[in-house]
Amino acid sequence: MQKDLGNYRKSYEKSSLTEEVISDNPMELFQKWFYEVEASDGVDEPNAMTVSTIGLDGFPKNRVVLLKKYTFEGFIFYTNYESEKGRAITQNPHVCISFFWPNMERQIIIKGRAEKIAENLSDGYFESRPDGSKLGAIVSNQSEVVPSRDYLEKKLKDLEKEYENKEIERPKYWGGFIVKPVSIEFWQGRPNRLHDRIRYSLQANYDWKIERLAP
Ligand SMILES: Cc1cc2nc3c(=O)[nH]c(=O)nc-3n(C[C@H](O)[C@H](O)[C@H](O)COP(=O)(O)O)c2cc1C
């Protein structure tokens, strides 16, 4: 079987990214782009991002998770700490996260160090989730092999009974990671493959060095 995709071609013409309009701090530019993609209404889940980890098997692995908060400090997502990604991060906290917003012809690539957020912050976010999502976090030993879908559905039903009229507490193995960036690269598609790439790198004195990269 084969399918040639050589004629898939697109000219990127929507916008530009020049040194004159960028801020000294990349989080401000991240926020500007995030607001713009939200306002464009052209991306279903603008907060969906790819997280790459280096696994215990030595292979990189990407998967999509949802960004739940960003601050000047970093990017927060929630997951099972004992999942494949959780274990990978425990062994090697160096991760890469990326966003691709096709309608804006934009990509952002962030390298950083992931660490668990404070327990009370995870509690607060867990508390805000609907009961179904809370039980979902409990029912699933994320990344473990399961015998069947029926097994999971039965487990969920049992938990629904067990927790009827009871408060559902956050399990200790579920919570947030914050990715503290050391490098953030903004990519804006431009015509003739002369795309704009601006990279911010964190310096020892916590200033950000700004460089333009060849496309
Ligand atoms: C749109 C989308 C959003 C997702 N959001 C999350 C999330 O916020 N947290 C999470 O643990 N998994 C999320 N997932 C599932 C992950 O992609 C992945 O399957 C899961 O975390 C297990 O990954 P691992 O086995 O590599 O640890 C999401 C998947 C998609 C497609």
The ligand as an ORCA input file, in Angstrom:
! r2SCAN-3c Opt
* xyz 0 1
  C      -7.541     16.137     23.381
  C      -6.921     15.252     24.417
  C      -6.779     15.706     25.713
  C      -6.201     14.899     26.695
  N      -5.993     15.429     27.939
  C      -5.330     14.692     28.862
  C      -4.978     15.279     30.124
  O      -5.222     16.467     30.403
  N      -4.335     14.476     31.022
  C      -4.006     13.182     30.739
  O      -3.424     12.506     31.606
  N      -4.296     12.614     29.554
  C      -4.951     13.347     28.600
  N      -5.225     12.794     27.376
  C      -4.837     11.389     27.125
  C      -3.342     11.320     26.795
  O      -3.113     11.696     25.456
  C      -2.762      9.908     27.041
  O      -3.494      8.941     26.345
  C      -2.753      9.534     28.527
  O      -2.359     10.624     29.349
  C      -1.818      8.356     28.792
  O      -0.536      8.696     28.380
  P       0.784      7.885     28.854
  O       0.394      6.430     28.857
  O       1.822      8.210     27.845
  O       1.118      8.375     30.229
  C      -5.789     13.583     26.371
  C      -5.914     13.134     25.062
  C      -6.454     13.966     24.095
  C      -6.511     13.475     22.670
*
